[in-house]
Amino acid sequence: MVYNLPMASDGNGTRINIRSSDEIVGYLDDLAEIGIHGKTRTEVAKALIATQIERLIREGLLDRKIVV
């Protein structure tokens, strides 16, 4: 089964939908229970994506975007 994880805009971004497997959703739910990266699977997914993008910027694989 594939889940859509809506990542709603907080007014400072764009809403996206991510399709994910049961396994990934399970991991997101586990992390949400721990609460380190957020309290819902959507908050956890958003935090993990942001963390990995920041890592890729630091490693020089991505250039930082300047949003006007």
N, C-alpha and C positions, 0 to 999 in steps of 0.2 A: 504494500500500500504506500502511496505517496501523499505527503501532507503539504499543504500550502501554509507557509508561515508568514502572515502579513506583518510587515515592519512599518508601522504607521509613522507618518511624519509628525514631529513635535513642533511644527511650524518653521523649523530651520532646515528642512530637508524634503526629500521626495519619497513618497511611499513606494515600496517594492514588495514583491511576493517572491518567496523562495520555495521551490519544491524540494522535499527531502524524504528520505527513506524512514521506515519505522525505527531502524537502529539509531539513526542520527537524532530523531525526535526523542527517543528514549534517553540518549545522552544529554540532550538539552533539558529534559525534564529532571534528570538527576542533578544537573548543575543548578537548576532553578530551586530545587529542594535545599541545596546547600546554601544558596543565596549569595555567593561571592560575586557573580557576574550579572545578577538580576533576580527577580522573583518570578518571572514567567519565561517560557521558552522563547518568546519573541525578544524580551530584554536580553536574555543570554545570547541569542544568535546575533543581535545587534552589537553587543559588547565584544564578542569573539571576532566578528568581522572587522570592527574598528581596530582591535588589538593587532590583528594580523596585517592590516593595511599599514598601520604605524610601523610595524616591524619591517615590512617590505620597503617603506620609505627610508628607514634608518640604514638598511642594507644596500640602498642605492638601486633597487630593482624598480622602484616607482619614483616619480617626481611628485613633490607636494603640490597639490592643486591650490591655486589662489582663487577664491570665490569672491566675486564682486557683488 
